Amino acid sequence: MLSRRRFLGMGMGGIGALAVASGCRFPGHEQLAYGDDLTPEGLRRRAELIAVKDRLLGYPINMNSPPAEFFAWRKQLFAAGVDAFAFNNVGNPFKESPIPYNTHDYEAATIREFGKLFGFPEDDTWGFLSHSGTDSNMHGMYMGRTLLEGRTGLKPNAYFTREAHYSVQILRDLLGMETVEVGTLADGAMDPDDLAAQLARHREAPALVVATIGTTFKGAIDNVDAIQRQLAGHPSYLHLDAALFGGYLPFTDHAAEVLQRVAGADRYDSIAVSCHKFFGFPSPAGLYVMRRSVYDEFNDRFSRIHNPEYIDHVPGTITCSRDAVKPAEFFYFTTPPARARQVADAKLMLANAEHLLEQLRSRFPQLGATRANALSNTVYFRCPSAELVKKYSLATMHLERDGKSELYSHVVVMPHVSRDVLTEFLEDVAKA
Ligand SMILES: Cc1ncc(COP(=O)(O)O)c(C=O)c1O
């Protein structure tokens, strides 16, 4: 047996000799060889998994492959050198970078397009393509904390509910803020009355509020306008975690939920959306968008936190080196054919979520199937069996309902979750 460490320590000559001796080669790529733990078995296993990928029901990932035009665009980018060597998007995508091997132009164009979709003023939009929804949340919370400290001289408290994604709990810890847990309504959304009560209790410090548009397990939507009403008169910053719903709501009749501005009034300060969730971008990435004027205020303080001389401008992001490939590739998702598909996918997801809810309620009332609202693609219910959890990669959580703690699972109806997949799932529930 050859350990991974020995394999890595062999260098290319040794690896070539091993490949010849063991016959381990990728067909057509004879120069690639691998050790005993990196055999073609690994690739075969993945091929088998791909055959059943549409059964992934428990997590908000779109398992559909992007269309052929996306891969053609990827090829064009490669031909232009992007991903052929070390491009780097370090810095602010809206400023000139000292490293010309970047894709800031595509990154800025992508942010402008999504800014329009979210109703940001066209000449007042800033953002970047982050590593993930979590990375976008990190920037929202860091920028909110920095701005509020700048305005008041006081560190804000972080307000969110127990339904918020766990990344918010981690980031709150990382940023050294105190948690103010806000209670929830019956559907899992933030309770605006409790927010008012908590604000009154913590009058001394500014409030950094993280509202969730589509909570991870229940699909609840925090009411942005009600939250804003409670925040009036209190120094505050409102970040929207719209990791999943922020992708598809703009393409539905409910686009107003994620609009940044209505009748000239700001509804929130920044928004985070994951690119691999609704859009089905084939690797993790995130959108982060805010108003440029708010960013400029942050930038002023940020420039006092570090010395930006080395890259000749204030980078705007916490992370220094940033991926240049993903922003250029993700630009595809702003094009008209991609938008047409997003409209169709959003409609299909909501119709299929409704179908699943009806079927579960009528055929298995004992499971207590629930959909938090008509905008949600998530249906949760009492966990039918461990076999189903495994077969469909269901997430499970204990929920308190009717004074009892019970194990629940959910189906997140993403674009790959067709009626056929749901029929198979429902038949399995019947057997369980
Ligand atoms: C509401 C919410 N926020 C944030 C995240 C984290 O996003 P990412 O996986 O892109 O970091 C998730 C992931 O499921 C989520 O549901």
The ligand as an SDF file (V2000), in Angstrom:
LIG
                    3D

 16 16  0  0  0  0  0  0  0  0999 V2000
  -30.2370   31.2380    5.2900 C   0  0  0  0  0  0  0  0  0  0  0  0
  -28.8370   30.7930    4.9620 C   0  0  0  0  0  0  0  0  0  0  0  0
  -27.8220   31.6390    5.1420 N   0  0  0  0  0  0  0  0  0  0  0  0
  -26.5670   31.3060    4.8550 C   0  0  0  0  0  0  0  0  0  0  0  0
  -26.2620   30.0530    4.3800 C   0  0  0  0  0  0  0  0  0  0  0  0
  -24.8350   29.7190    4.1000 C   0  0  0  0  0  0  0  0  0  0  0  0
  -24.5780   29.8740    2.7360 O   0  0  0  0  0  0  0  0  0  0  0  0
  -23.2700   29.2700    2.0750 P   0  0  0  0  0  0  0  0  0  0  0  0
  -23.4240   27.7900    2.1330 O   0  0  0  0  0  0  0  0  0  0  0  0
  -23.2930   29.8120    0.6760 O   0  0  0  0  0  0  0  0  0  0  0  0
  -22.1120   29.7380    2.8560 O   0  0  0  0  0  0  0  0  0  0  0  0
  -27.2690   29.1210    4.1860 C   0  0  0  0  0  0  0  0  0  0  0  0
  -26.9580   27.7870    3.6820 C   0  0  0  0  0  0  0  0  0  0  0  0
  -27.7670   26.8930    3.6410 O   0  0  0  0  0  0  0  0  0  0  0  0
  -28.5940   29.4990    4.4740 C   0  0  0  0  0  0  0  0  0  0  0  0
  -29.6290   28.6630    4.3350 O   0  0  0  0  0  0  0  0  0  0  0  0
  1  2  1  0
  2  3  1  0
  2 15  2  0
  3  4  2  0
  4  5  1  0
  5  6  1  0
  5 12  2  0
  6  7  1  0
  7  8  1  0
  8  9  2  0
  8 10  1  0
  8 11  1  0
 12 13  1  0
 12 15  1  0
 13 14  2  0
 15 16  1  0
M  END
$$$$
